[in-house]
Amino acid sequence: MMERFTEQNGFVRLWDNAAKAPFFWSADSTMLISYDDPESLRHKAEFVKEHGLGGIMYWEHSHDPEEILLGTIYEGLYGS
């Protein structure tokens, strides 16, 4: 799915440092697509631990068939 939003299709991956989250932007279509990746989920896990929160949400698990995002969450919350 991510391959649909590559530079060859007019999208550029950018990073919002305030939100600690990536997004794709296409100037041609003026389309913005936000998403989570392992880097953003590591930041989320750190935020959850720092603030004693109960968990993390990401959208959508069916788009993580190799469970890379789920593994990142687990490692971020329970790993060393």
mmCIF file of the N, C-alpha and C atoms, coordinates in Angstrom:
data_MODEL
# 
_entry.id   MODEL 
# 
loop_
_atom_site.group_PDB 
_atom_site.id 
_atom_site.type_symbol 
_atom_site.label_atom_id 
_atom_site.label_alt_id 
_atom_site.label_comp_id 
_atom_site.label_asym_id 
_atom_site.label_entity_id 
_atom_site.label_seq_id 
_atom_site.pdbx_PDB_ins_code 
_atom_site.Cartn_x 
_atom_site.Cartn_y 
_atom_site.Cartn_z 
_atom_site.occupancy 
_atom_site.B_iso_or_equiv 
_atom_site.pdbx_formal_charge 
_atom_site.auth_seq_id 
_atom_site.auth_comp_id 
_atom_site.auth_asym_id 
_atom_site.auth_atom_id 
_atom_site.pdbx_PDB_model_num 
ATOM 1   N N  . MET A 1 1  ? 0.811  -1.194 0.000  1.00 0.00 ? 1  MET A N  1 
ATOM 2   C CA . MET A 1 1  ? 0.000  0.000  0.000  1.00 0.00 ? 1  MET A CA 1 
ATOM 3   C C  . MET A 1 1  ? 0.857  1.262  0.000  1.00 0.00 ? 1  MET A C  1 
ATOM 4   N N  . MET A 1 2  ? 1.912  1.280  0.797  1.00 0.00 ? 2  MET A N  1 
ATOM 5   C CA . MET A 1 2  ? 2.766  2.474  0.879  1.00 0.00 ? 2  MET A CA 1 
ATOM 6   C C  . MET A 1 2  ? 3.349  2.844  -0.475 1.00 0.00 ? 2  MET A C  1 
ATOM 7   N N  . GLU A 1 3  ? 3.573  1.851  -1.334 1.00 0.00 ? 3  GLU A N  1 
ATOM 8   C CA . GLU A 1 3  ? 4.169  2.133  -2.636 1.00 0.00 ? 3  GLU A CA 1 
ATOM 9   C C  . GLU A 1 3  ? 3.296  3.032  -3.500 1.00 0.00 ? 3  GLU A C  1 
ATOM 10  N N  . ARG A 1 4  ? 2.008  3.131  -3.184 1.00 0.00 ? 4  ARG A N  1 
ATOM 11  C CA . ARG A 1 4  ? 1.122  4.037  -3.928 1.00 0.00 ? 4  ARG A CA 1 
ATOM 12  C C  . ARG A 1 4  ? 1.468  5.498  -3.666 1.00 0.00 ? 4  ARG A C  1 
ATOM 13  N N  . PHE A 1 5  ? 2.180  5.764  -2.588 1.00 0.00 ? 5  PHE A N  1 
ATOM 14  C CA . PHE A 1 5  ? 2.459  7.132  -2.182 1.00 0.00 ? 5  PHE A CA 1 
ATOM 15  C C  . PHE A 1 5  ? 3.949  7.451  -2.222 1.00 0.00 ? 5  PHE A C  1 
ATOM 16  N N  . THR A 1 6  ? 4.596  7.010  -3.282 1.00 0.00 ? 6  THR A N  1 
ATOM 17  C CA . THR A 1 6  ? 6.023  7.275  -3.431 1.00 0.00 ? 6  THR A CA 1 
ATOM 18  C C  . THR A 1 6  ? 6.233  8.526  -4.273 1.00 0.00 ? 6  THR A C  1 
ATOM 19  N N  . GLU A 1 7  ? 7.455  8.984  -4.311 1.00 0.00 ? 7  GLU A N  1 
ATOM 20  C CA . GLU A 1 7  ? 7.778  10.168 -5.101 1.00 0.00 ? 7  GLU A CA 1 
ATOM 21  C C  . GLU A 1 7  ? 7.453  9.976  -6.574 1.00 0.00 ? 7  GLU A C  1 
ATOM 22  N N  . GLN A 1 8  ? 7.578  8.754  -7.074 1.00 0.00 ? 8  GLN A N  1 
ATOM 23  C CA . GLN A 1 8  ? 7.278  8.535  -8.489 1.00 0.00 ? 8  GLN A CA 1 
ATOM 24  C C  . GLN A 1 8  ? 5.803  8.794  -8.793 1.00 0.00 ? 8  GLN A C  1 
ATOM 25  N N  . ASN A 1 9  ? 4.952  8.729  -7.771 1.00 0.00 ? 9  ASN A N  1 
ATOM 26  C CA . ASN A 1 9  ? 3.532  9.028  -7.958 1.00 0.00 ? 9  ASN A CA 1 
ATOM 27  C C  . ASN A 1 9  ? 3.182  10.442 -7.501 1.00 0.00 ? 9  ASN A C  1 
ATOM 28  N N  . GLY A 1 10 ? 4.199  11.255 -7.316 1.00 0.00 ? 10 GLY A N  1 
ATOM 29  C CA . GLY A 1 10 ? 3.981  12.658 -6.979 1.00 0.00 ? 10 GLY A CA 1 
ATOM 30  C C  . GLY A 1 10 ? 3.904  12.973 -5.503 1.00 0.00 ? 10 GLY A C  1 
ATOM 31  N N  . PHE A 1 11 ? 4.145  11.985 -4.640 1.00 0.00 ? 11 PHE A N  1 
ATOM 32  C CA . PHE A 1 11 ? 4.092  12.211 -3.196 1.00 0.00 ? 11 PHE A CA 1 
ATOM 33  C C  . PHE A 1 11 ? 5.496  12.355 -2.630 1.00 0.00 ? 11 PHE A C  1 
ATOM 34  N N  . VAL A 1 12 ? 5.606  13.151 -1.591 1.00 0.00 ? 12 VAL A N  1 
ATOM 35  C CA . VAL A 1 12 ? 6.858  13.330 -0.867 1.00 0.00 ? 12 VAL A CA 1 
ATOM 36  C C  . VAL A 1 12 ? 6.578  13.001 0.595  1.00 0.00 ? 12 VAL A C  1 
ATOM 37  N N  . ARG A 1 13 ? 7.457  12.205 1.198  1.00 0.00 ? 13 ARG A N  1 
ATOM 38  C CA . ARG A 1 13 ? 7.310  11.918 2.626  1.00 0.00 ? 13 ARG A CA 1 
ATOM 39  C C  . ARG A 1 13 ? 7.899  13.080 3.404  1.00 0.00 ? 13 ARG A C  1 
ATOM 40  N N  . LEU A 1 14 ? 7.122  13.597 4.334  1.00 0.00 ? 14 LEU A N  1 
ATOM 41  C CA . LEU A 1 14 ? 7.557  14.686 5.191  1.00 0.00 ? 14 LEU A CA 1 
ATOM 42  C C  . LEU A 1 14 ? 7.351  14.277 6.645  1.00 0.00 ? 14 LEU A C  1 
ATOM 43  N N  . TRP A 1 15 ? 7.935  15.043 7.552  1.00 0.00 ? 15 TRP A N  1 
ATOM 44  C CA . TRP A 1 15 ? 7.861  14.737 8.976  1.00 0.00 ? 15 TRP A CA 1 
ATOM 45  C C  . TRP A 1 15 ? 7.379  15.970 9.726  1.00 0.00 ? 15 TRP A C  1 
ATOM 46  N N  . ASP A 1 16 ? 6.348  15.803 10.558 1.00 0.00 ? 16 ASP A N  1 
ATOM 47  C CA . ASP A 1 16 ? 5.849  16.869 11.425 1.00 0.00 ? 16 ASP A CA 1 
ATOM 48  C C  . ASP A 1 16 ? 6.524  16.681 12.776 1.00 0.00 ? 16 ASP A C  1 
ATOM 49  N N  . ASN A 1 17 ? 7.487  17.540 13.085 1.00 0.00 ? 17 ASN A N  1 
ATOM 50  C CA . ASN A 1 17 ? 8.266  17.365 14.306 1.00 0.00 ? 17 ASN A CA 1 
ATOM 51  C C  . ASN A 1 17 ? 7.448  17.636 15.557 1.00 0.00 ? 17 ASN A C  1 
ATOM 52  N N  . ALA A 1 18 ? 6.453  18.510 15.490 1.00 0.00 ? 18 ALA A N  1 
ATOM 53  C CA . ALA A 1 18 ? 5.610  18.772 16.662 1.00 0.00 ? 18 ALA A CA 1 
ATOM 54  C C  . ALA A 1 18 ? 4.753  17.551 16.991 1.00 0.00 ? 18 ALA A C  1 
ATOM 55  N N  . ALA A 1 19 ? 4.185  16.916 15.973 1.00 0.00 ? 19 ALA A N  1 
ATOM 56  C CA . ALA A 1 19 ? 3.339  15.739 16.177 1.00 0.00 ? 19 ALA A CA 1 
ATOM 57  C C  . ALA A 1 19 ? 4.159  14.455 16.231 1.00 0.00 ? 19 ALA A C  1 
ATOM 58  N N  . LYS A 1 20 ? 5.413  14.524 15.835 1.00 0.00 ? 20 LYS A N  1 
ATOM 59  C CA . LYS A 1 20 ? 6.280  13.337 15.738 1.00 0.00 ? 20 LYS A CA 1 
ATOM 60  C C  . LYS A 1 20 ? 5.627  12.291 14.842 1.00 0.00 ? 20 LYS A C  1 
ATOM 61  N N  . ALA A 1 21 ? 5.199  12.749 13.667 1.00 0.00 ? 21 ALA A N  1 
ATOM 62  C CA . ALA A 1 21 ? 4.475  11.859 12.761 1.00 0.00 ? 21 ALA A CA 1 
ATOM 63  C C  . ALA A 1 21 ? 4.826  12.166 11.306 1.00 0.00 ? 21 ALA A C  1 
ATOM 64  N N  . PRO A 1 22 ? 4.867  11.120 10.473 1.00 0.00 ? 22 PRO A N  1 
ATOM 65  C CA . PRO A 1 22 ? 5.131  11.304 9.051  1.00 0.00 ? 22 PRO A CA 1 
ATOM 66  C C  . PRO A 1 22 ? 3.834  11.588 8.296  1.00 0.00 ? 22 PRO A C  1 
ATOM 67  N N  . PHE A 1 23 ? 4.003  12.147 7.117  1.00 0.00 ? 23 PHE A N  1 
ATOM 68  C CA . PHE A 1 23 ? 2.864  12.284 6.217  1.00 0.00 ? 23 PHE A CA 1 
ATOM 69  C C  . PHE A 1 23 ? 3.371  12.364 4.792  1.00 0.00 ? 23 PHE A C  1 
ATOM 70  N N  . PHE A 1 24 ? 2.505  12.007 3.874  1.00 0.00 ? 24 PHE A N  1 
ATOM 71  C CA . PHE A 1 24 ? 2.793  12.147 2.455  1.00 0.00 ? 24 PHE A CA 1 
ATOM 72  C C  . PHE A 1 24 ? 2.072  13.373 1.943  1.00 0.00 ? 24 PHE A C  1 
ATOM 73  N N  . TRP A 1 25 ? 2.722  14.119 1.061  1.00 0.00 ? 25 TRP A N  1 
ATOM 74  C CA . TRP A 1 25 ? 2.142  15.311 0.472  1.00 0.00 ? 25 TRP A CA 1 
ATOM 75  C C  . TRP A 1 25 ? 2.341  15.270 -1.035 1.00 0.00 ? 25 TRP A C  1 
ATOM 76  N N  . SER A 1 26 ? 1.295  15.595 -1.757 1.00 0.00 ? 26 SER A N  1 
ATOM 77  C CA . SER A 1 26 ? 1.374  15.743 -3.209 1.00 0.00 ? 26 SER A CA 1 
ATOM 78  C C  . SER A 1 26 ? 0.939  17.156 -3.563 1.00 0.00 ? 26 SER A C  1 
ATOM 79  N N  . ALA A 1 27 ? 1.874  17.956 -4.044 1.00 0.00 ? 27 ALA A N  1 
ATOM 80  C CA . ALA A 1 27 ? 1.546  19.319 -4.451 1.00 0.00 ? 27 ALA A CA 1 
ATOM 81  C C  . ALA A 1 27 ? 0.625  19.310 -5.665 1.00 0.00 ? 27 ALA A C  1 
ATOM 82  N N  . ASP A 1 28 ? 0.797  18.330 -6.549 1.00 0.00 ? 28 ASP A N  1 
ATOM 83  C CA . ASP A 1 28 ? -0.040 18.255 -7.754 1.00 0.00 ? 28 ASP A CA 1 
ATOM 84  C C  . ASP A 1 28 ? -1.509 18.049 -7.420 1.00 0.00 ? 28 ASP A C  1 
ATOM 85  N N  . SER A 1 29 ? -1.789 17.133 -6.512 1.00 0.00 ? 29 SER A N  1 
ATOM 86  C CA . SER A 1 29 ? -3.185 16.844 -6.175 1.00 0.00 ? 29 SER A CA 1 
ATOM 87  C C  . SER A 1 29 ? -3.639 17.561 -4.911 1.00 0.00 ? 29 SER A C  1 
ATOM 88  N N  . THR A 1 30 ? -2.721 18.279 -4.249 1.00 0.00 ? 30 THR A N  1 
ATOM 89  C CA . THR A 1 30 ? -2.947 18.914 -2.941 1.00 0.00 ? 30 THR A CA 1 
ATOM 90  C C  . THR A 1 30 ? -3.517 17.920 -1.936 1.00 0.00 ? 30 THR A C  1 
ATOM 91  N N  . MET A 1 31 ? -3.005 16.690 -1.995 1.00 0.00 ? 31 MET A N  1 
ATOM 92  C CA . MET A 1 31 ? -3.465 15.641 -1.099 1.00 0.00 ? 31 MET A CA 1 
ATOM 93  C C  . MET A 1 31 ? -2.425 15.414 -0.007 1.00 0.00 ? 31 MET A C  1 
ATOM 94  N N  . LEU A 1 32 ? -2.894 15.363 1.234  1.00 0.00 ? 32 LEU A N  1 
ATOM 95  C CA . LEU A 1 32 ? -2.070 15.063 2.391  1.00 0.00 ? 32 LEU A CA 1 
ATOM 96  C C  . LEU A 1 32 ? -2.582 13.762 3.000  1.00 0.00 ? 32 LEU A C  1 
ATOM 97  N N  . ILE A 1 33 ? -1.659 12.848 3.299  1.00 0.00 ? 33 ILE A N  1 
ATOM 98  C CA . ILE A 1 33 ? -2.018 11.564 3.894  1.00 0.00 ? 33 ILE A CA 1 
ATOM 99  C C  . ILE A 1 33 ? -1.146 11.361 5.123  1.00 0.00 ? 33 ILE A C  1 
ATOM 100 N N  . SER A 1 34 ? -1.777 11.311 6.285  1.00 0.00 ? 34 SER A N  1 
ATOM 101 C CA . SER A 1 34 ? -1.022 11.048 7.508  1.00 0.00 ? 34 SER A CA 1 
ATOM 102 C C  . SER A 1 34 ? -1.071 9.551  7.802  1.00 0.00 ? 34 SER A C  1 
ATOM 103 N N  . TYR A 1 35 ? -0.077 9.074  8.507  1.00 0.00 ? 35 TYR A N  1 
ATOM 104 C CA . TYR A 1 35 ? 0.016  7.651  8.817  1.00 0.00 ? 35 TYR A CA 1 
ATOM 105 C C  . TYR A 1 35 ? 1.017  7.446  9.934  1.00 0.00 ? 35 TYR A C  1 
ATOM 106 N N  . ASP A 1 36 ? 1.060  6.250  10.474 1.00 0.00 ? 36 ASP A N  1 
ATOM 107 C CA . ASP A 1 36 ? 2.058  5.884  11.471 1.00 0.00 ? 36 ASP A CA 1 
ATOM 108 C C  . ASP A 1 36 ? 3.089  4.973  10.840 1.00 0.00 ? 36 ASP A C  1 
ATOM 109 N N  . ASP A 1 37 ? 4.301  5.109  11.298 1.00 0.00 ? 37 ASP A N  1 
ATOM 110 C CA . ASP A 1 37 ? 5.387  4.218  10.910 1.00 0.00 ? 37 ASP A CA 1 
ATOM 111 C C  . ASP A 1 37 ? 6.158  3.861  12.178 1.00 0.00 ? 37 ASP A C  1 
ATOM 112 N N  . PRO A 1 38 ? 7.134  2.984  12.097 1.00 0.00 ? 38 PRO A N  1 
ATOM 113 C CA . PRO A 1 38 ? 7.859  2.607  13.318 1.00 0.00 ? 38 PRO A CA 1 
ATOM 114 C C  . PRO A 1 38 ? 8.449  3.800  14.075 1.00 0.00 ? 38 PRO A C  1 
ATOM 115 N N  . GLU A 1 39 ? 8.953  4.785  13.365 1.00 0.00 ? 39 GLU A N  1 
ATOM 116 C CA . GLU A 1 39 ? 9.533  5.956  14.036 1.00 0.00 ? 39 GLU A CA 1 
ATOM 117 C C  . GLU A 1 39 ? 8.482  6.699  14.854 1.00 0.00 ? 39 GLU A C  1 
ATOM 118 N N  . SER A 1 40 ? 7.320  6.954  14.267 1.00 0.00 ? 40 SER A N  1 
ATOM 119 C CA . SER A 1 40 ? 6.274  7.683  14.991 1.00 0.00 ? 40 SER A CA 1 
ATOM 120 C C  . SER A 1 40 ? 5.737  6.852  16.159 1.00 0.00 ? 40 SER A C  1 
ATOM 121 N N  . LEU A 1 41 ? 5.648  5.540  15.973 1.00 0.00 ? 41 LEU A N  1 
ATOM 122 C CA . LEU A 1 41 ? 5.141  4.701  17.056 1.00 0.00 ? 41 LEU A CA 1 
ATOM 123 C C  . LEU A 1 41 ? 6.122  4.599  18.222 1.00 0.00 ? 41 LEU A C  1 
ATOM 124 N N  . ARG A 1 42 ? 7.412  4.698  17.941 1.00 0.00 ? 42 ARG A N  1 
ATOM 125 C CA . ARG A 1 42 ? 8.380  4.747  19.044 1.00 0.00 ? 42 ARG A CA 1 
ATOM 126 C C  . ARG A 1 42 ? 8.163  6.012  19.872 1.00 0.00 ? 42 ARG A C  1 
ATOM 127 N N  . HIS A 1 43 ? 7.892  7.129  19.199 1.00 0.00 ? 43 HIS A N  1 
ATOM 128 C CA . HIS A 1 43 ? 7.589  8.375  19.920 1.00 0.00 ? 43 HIS A CA 1 
ATOM 129 C C  . HIS A 1 43 ? 6.299  8.239  20.722 1.00 0.00 ? 43 HIS A C  1 
ATOM 130 N N  . LYS A 1 44 ? 5.280  7.612  20.129 1.00 0.00 ? 44 LYS A N  1 
ATOM 131 C CA . LYS A 1 44 ? 4.014  7.406  20.846 1.00 0.00 ? 44 LYS A CA 1 
ATOM 132 C C  . LYS A 1 44 ? 4.231  6.550  22.088 1.00 0.00 ? 44 LYS A C  1 
ATOM 133 N N  . ALA A 1 45 ? 5.003  5.487  21.954 1.00 0.00 ? 45 ALA A N  1 
ATOM 134 C CA . ALA A 1 45 ? 5.249  4.606  23.097 1.00 0.00 ? 45 ALA A CA 1 
ATOM 135 C C  . ALA A 1 45 ? 5.956  5.361  24.217 1.00 0.00 ? 45 ALA A C  1 
ATOM 136 N N  . GLU A 1 46 ? 6.916  6.173  23.861 1.00 0.00 ? 46 GLU A N  1 
ATOM 137 C CA . GLU A 1 46 ? 7.626  6.961  24.865 1.00 0.00 ? 46 GLU A CA 1 
ATOM 138 C C  . GLU A 1 46 ? 6.669  7.934  25.562 1.00 0.00 ? 46 GLU A C  1 
ATOM 139 N N  . PHE A 1 47 ? 5.792  8.565  24.803 1.00 0.00 ? 47 PHE A N  1 
ATOM 140 C CA . PHE A 1 47 ? 4.800  9.487  25.365 1.00 0.00 ? 47 PHE A CA 1 
ATOM 141 C C  . PHE A 1 47 ? 3.872  8.745  26.325 1.00 0.00 ? 47 PHE A C  1 
ATOM 142 N N  . VAL A 1 48 ? 3.417  7.568  25.925 1.00 0.00 ? 48 VAL A N  1 
ATOM 143 C CA . VAL A 1 48 ? 2.524  6.759  26.762 1.00 0.00 ? 48 VAL A CA 1 
ATOM 144 C C  . VAL A 1 48 ? 3.208  6.420  28.088 1.00 0.00 ? 48 VAL A C  1 
ATOM 145 N N  . LYS A 1 49 ? 4.457  5.985  28.017 1.00 0.00 ? 49 LYS A N  1 
ATOM 146 C CA . LYS A 1 49 ? 5.176  5.623  29.237 1.00 0.00 ? 49 LYS A CA 1 
ATOM 147 C C  . LYS A 1 49 ? 5.415  6.845  30.118 1.00 0.00 ? 49 LYS A C  1 
ATOM 148 N N  . GLU A 1 50 ? 5.819  7.962  29.524 1.00 0.00 ? 50 GLU A N  1 
ATOM 149 C CA . GLU A 1 50 ? 6.094  9.178  30.297 1.00 0.00 ? 50 GLU A CA 1 
ATOM 150 C C  . GLU A 1 50 ? 4.861  9.693  31.034 1.00 0.00 ? 50 GLU A C  1 
ATOM 151 N N  . HIS A 1 51 ? 3.687  9.502  30.442 1.00 0.00 ? 51 HIS A N  1 
ATOM 152 C CA . HIS A 1 51 ? 2.461  10.053 31.008 1.00 0.00 ? 51 HIS A CA 1 
ATOM 153 C C  . HIS A 1 51 ? 1.573  9.005  31.672 1.00 0.00 ? 51 HIS A C  1 
ATOM 154 N N  . GLY A 1 52 ? 2.061  7.775  31.782 1.00 0.00 ? 52 GLY A N  1 
ATOM 155 C CA . GLY A 1 52 ? 1.318  6.730  32.459 1.00 0.00 ? 52 GLY A CA 1 
ATOM 156 C C  . GLY A 1 52 ? -0.024 6.412  31.813 1.00 0.00 ? 52 GLY A C  1 
ATOM 157 N N  . LEU A 1 53 ? -0.074 6.461  30.493 1.00 0.00 ? 53 LEU A N  1 
ATOM 158 C CA . LEU A 1 53 ? -1.323 6.201  29.774 1.00 0.00 ? 53 LEU A CA 1 
ATOM 159 C C  . LEU A 1 53 ? -1.527 4.702  29.579 1.00 0.00 ? 53 LEU A C  1 
ATOM 160 N N  . GLY A 1 54 ? -2.714 4.330  29.118 1.00 0.00 ? 54 GLY A N  1 
ATOM 161 C CA . GLY A 1 54 ? -3.085 2.927  29.057 1.00 0.00 ? 54 GLY A CA 1 
ATOM 162 C C  . GLY A 1 54 ? -2.781 2.212  27.763 1.00 0.00 ? 54 GLY A C  1 
ATOM 163 N N  . GLY A 1 55 ? -2.375 2.902  26.702 1.00 0.00 ? 55 GLY A N  1 
ATOM 164 C CA . GLY A 1 55 ? -2.101 2.195  25.461 1.00 0.00 ? 55 GLY A CA 1 
ATOM 165 C C  . GLY A 1 55 ? -1.946 3.121  24.279 1.00 0.00 ? 55 GLY A C  1 
ATOM 166 N N  . ILE A 1 56 ? -1.847 2.504  23.109 1.00 0.00 ? 56 ILE A N  1 
ATOM 167 C CA . ILE A 1 56 ? -1.607 3.213  21.851 1.00 0.00 ? 56 ILE A CA 1 
ATOM 168 C C  . ILE A 1 56 ? -2.635 2.768  20.829 1.00 0.00 ? 56 ILE A C  1 
ATOM 169 N N  . MET A 1 57 ? -3.048 3.686  19.999 1.00 0.00 ? 57 MET A N  1 
ATOM 170 C CA . MET A 1 57 ? -3.929 3.378  18.879 1.00 0.00 ? 57 MET A CA 1 
ATOM 171 C C  . MET A 1 57 ? -3.178 3.666  17.585 1.00 0.00 ? 57 MET A C  1 
ATOM 172 N N  . TYR A 1 58 ? -3.357 2.817  16.609 1.00 0.00 ? 58 TYR A N  1 
ATOM 173 C CA . TYR A 1 58 ? -2.887 3.133  15.268 1.00 0.00 ? 58 TYR A CA 1 
ATOM 174 C C  . TYR A 1 58 ? -3.894 2.588  14.273 1.00 0.00 ? 58 TYR A C  1 
ATOM 175 N N  . TRP A 1 59 ? -3.870 3.122  13.085 1.00 0.00 ? 59 TRP A N  1 
ATOM 176 C CA . TRP A 1 59 ? -4.847 2.781  12.048 1.00 0.00 ? 59 TRP A CA 1 
ATOM 177 C C  . TRP A 1 59 ? -4.092 2.209  10.892 1.00 0.00 ? 59 TRP A C  1 
ATOM 178 N N  . GLU A 1 60 ? -4.304 1.150  10.456 1.00 0.00 ? 60 GLU A N  1 
ATOM 179 C CA . GLU A 1 60 ? -5.252 0.098  10.701 1.00 0.00 ? 60 GLU A CA 1 
ATOM 180 C C  . GLU A 1 60 ? -4.476 -1.201 10.695 1.00 0.00 ? 60 GLU A C  1 
ATOM 181 N N  . HIS A 1 61 ? -4.764 -2.073 11.609 1.00 0.00 ? 61 HIS A N  1 
ATOM 182 C CA . HIS A 1 61 ? -3.963 -3.283 11.795 1.00 0.00 ? 61 HIS A CA 1 
ATOM 183 C C  . HIS A 1 61 ? -3.932 -4.178 10.551 1.00 0.00 ? 61 HIS A C  1 
ATOM 184 N N  . SER A 1 62 ? -5.009 -4.205 9.790  1.00 0.00 ? 62 SER A N  1 
ATOM 185 C CA . SER A 1 62 ? -5.023 -5.080 8.602  1.00 0.00 ? 62 SER A CA 1 
ATOM 186 C C  . SER A 1 62 ? -4.016 -4.629 7.542  1.00 0.00 ? 62 SER A C  1 
ATOM 187 N N  . HIS A 1 63 ? -3.533 -3.397 7.653  1.00 0.00 ? 63 HIS A N  1 
ATOM 188 C CA . HIS A 1 63 ? -2.512 -2.902 6.727  1.00 0.00 ? 63 HIS A CA 1 
ATOM 189 C C  . HIS A 1 63 ? -1.099 -3.142 7.262  1.00 0.00 ? 63 HIS A C  1 
ATOM 190 N N  . ASP A 1 64 ? -0.998 -3.934 8.314  1.00 0.00 ? 64 ASP A N  1 
ATOM 191 C CA . ASP A 1 64 ? 0.289  -4.285 8.930  1.00 0.00 ? 64 ASP A CA 1 
ATOM 192 C C  . ASP A 1 64 ? 0.423  -5.812 8.973  1.00 0.00 ? 64 ASP A C  1 
ATOM 193 N N  . PRO A 1 65 ? 0.347  -6.463 7.793  1.00 0.00 ? 65 PRO A N  1 
ATOM 194 C CA . PRO A 1 65 ? 0.312  -7.933 7.779  1.00 0.00 ? 65 PRO A CA 1 
ATOM 195 C C  . PRO A 1 65 ? 1.556  -8.594 8.371  1.00 0.00 ? 65 PRO A C  1 
ATOM 196 N N  . GLU A 1 66 ? 2.694  -7.937 8.308  1.00 0.00 ? 66 GLU A N  1 
ATOM 197 C CA . GLU A 1 66 ? 3.912  -8.501 8.894  1.00 0.00 ? 66 GLU A CA 1 
ATOM 198 C C  . GLU A 1 66 ? 4.079  -8.089 10.353 1.00 0.00 ? 66 GLU A C  1 
ATOM 199 N N  . GLU A 1 67 ? 3.116  -7.355 10.866 1.00 0.00 ? 67 GLU A N  1 
ATOM 200 C CA . GLU A 1 67 ? 3.068  -6.884 12.252 1.00 0.00 ? 67 GLU A CA 1 
ATOM 201 C C  . GLU A 1 67 ? 4.310  -6.083 12.655 1.00 0.00 ? 67 GLU A C  1 
ATOM 202 N N  . ILE A 1 68 ? 4.823  -5.318 11.720 1.00 0.00 ? 68 ILE A N  1 
ATOM 203 C CA . ILE A 1 68 ? 5.963  -4.443 12.006 1.00 0.00 ? 68 ILE A CA 1 
ATOM 204 C C  . ILE A 1 68 ? 5.543  -3.346 12.977 1.00 0.00 ? 68 ILE A C  1 
ATOM 205 N N  . LEU A 1 69 ? 4.385  -2.741 12.724 1.00 0.00 ? 69 LEU A N  1 
ATOM 206 C CA . LEU A 1 69 ? 3.912  -1.672 13.606 1.00 0.00 ? 69 LEU A CA 1 
ATOM 207 C C  . LEU A 1 69 ? 3.543  -2.228 14.981 1.00 0.00 ? 69 LEU A C  1 
ATOM 208 N N  . LEU A 1 70 ? 2.845  -3.343 15.006 1.00 0.00 ? 70 LEU A N  1 
ATOM 209 C CA . LEU A 1 70 ? 2.474  -3.960 16.269 1.00 0.00 ? 70 LEU A CA 1 
ATOM 210 C C  . LEU A 1 70 ? 3.725  -4.336 17.067 1.00 0.00 ? 70 LEU A C  1 
ATOM 211 N N  . GLY A 1 71 ? 4.724  -4.881 16.401 1.00 0.00 ? 71 GLY A N  1 
ATOM 212 C CA . GLY A 1 71 ? 5.971  -5.227 17.069 1.00 0.00 ? 71 GLY A CA 1 
ATOM 213 C C  . GLY A 1 71 ? 6.686  -4.008 17.621 1.00 0.00 ? 71 GLY A C  1 
ATOM 214 N N  . THR A 1 72 ? 6.635  -2.912 16.877 1.00 0.00 ? 72 THR A N  1 
ATOM 215 C CA . THR A 1 72 ? 7.255  -1.667 17.345 1.00 0.00 ? 72 THR A CA 1 
ATOM 216 C C  . THR A 1 72 ? 6.557  -1.163 18.599 1.00 0.00 ? 72 THR A C  1 
ATOM 217 N N  . ILE A 1 73 ? 5.227  -1.237 18.609 1.00 0.00 ? 73 ILE A N  1 
ATOM 218 C CA . ILE A 1 73 ? 4.466  -0.819 19.798 1.00 0.00 ? 73 ILE A CA 1 
ATOM 219 C C  . ILE A 1 73 ? 4.850  -1.690 20.993 1.00 0.00 ? 73 ILE A C  1 
ATOM 220 N N  . TYR A 1 74 ? 4.842  -2.991 20.791 1.00 0.00 ? 74 TYR A N  1 
ATOM 221 C CA . TYR A 1 74 ? 5.171  -3.906 21.889 1.00 0.00 ? 74 TYR A CA 1 
ATOM 222 C C  . TYR A 1 74 ? 6.566  -3.620 22.435 1.00 0.00 ? 74 TYR A C  1 
ATOM 223 N N  . GLU A 1 75 ? 7.517  -3.515 21.533 1.00 0.00 ? 75 GLU A N  1 
ATOM 224 C CA . GLU A 1 75 ? 8.907  -3.241 21.962 1.00 0.00 ? 75 GLU A CA 1 
ATOM 225 C C  . GLU A 1 75 ? 8.997  -1.904 22.680 1.00 0.00 ? 75 GLU A C  1 
ATOM 226 N N  . GLY A 1 76 ? 8.297  -0.891 22.165 1.00 0.00 ? 76 GLY A N  1 
ATOM 227 C CA . GLY A 1 76 ? 8.341  0.427  22.784 1.00 0.00 ? 76 GLY A CA 1 
ATOM 228 C C  . GLY A 1 76 ? 7.732  0.468  24.170 1.00 0.00 ? 76 GLY A C  1 
ATOM 229 N N  . LEU A 1 77 ? 6.699  -0.332 24.389 1.00 0.00 ? 77 LEU A N  1 
ATOM 230 C CA . LEU A 1 77 ? 6.031  -0.325 25.703 1.00 0.00 ? 77 LEU A CA 1 
ATOM 231 C C  . LEU A 1 77 ? 6.634  -1.307 26.690 1.00 0.00 ? 77 LEU A C  1 
ATOM 232 N N  . TYR A 1 78 ? 7.081  -2.466 26.179 1.00 0.00 ? 78 TYR A N  1 
ATOM 233 C CA . TYR A 1 78 ? 7.504  -3.530 27.099 1.00 0.00 ? 78 TYR A CA 1 
ATOM 234 C C  . TYR A 1 78 ? 8.957  -3.971 26.935 1.00 0.00 ? 78 TYR A C  1 
ATOM 235 N N  . GLY A 1 79 ? 9.609  -3.520 25.865 1.00 0.00 ? 79 GLY A N  1 
ATOM 236 C CA . GLY A 1 79 ? 10.996 -3.915 25.628 1.00 0.00 ? 79 GLY A CA 1 
ATOM 237 C C  . GLY A 1 79 ? 11.949 -3.164 26.508 1.00 0.00 ? 79 GLY A C  1 
ATOM 238 N N  . SER A 1 80 ? 13.187 -3.507 26.377 1.00 0.00 ? 80 SER A N  1 
ATOM 239 C CA . SER A 1 80 ? 14.198 -2.850 27.212 1.00 0.00 ? 80 SER A CA 1 
ATOM 240 C C  . SER A 1 80 ? 14.633 -1.529 26.649 1.00 0.00 ? 80 SER A C  1 
# 
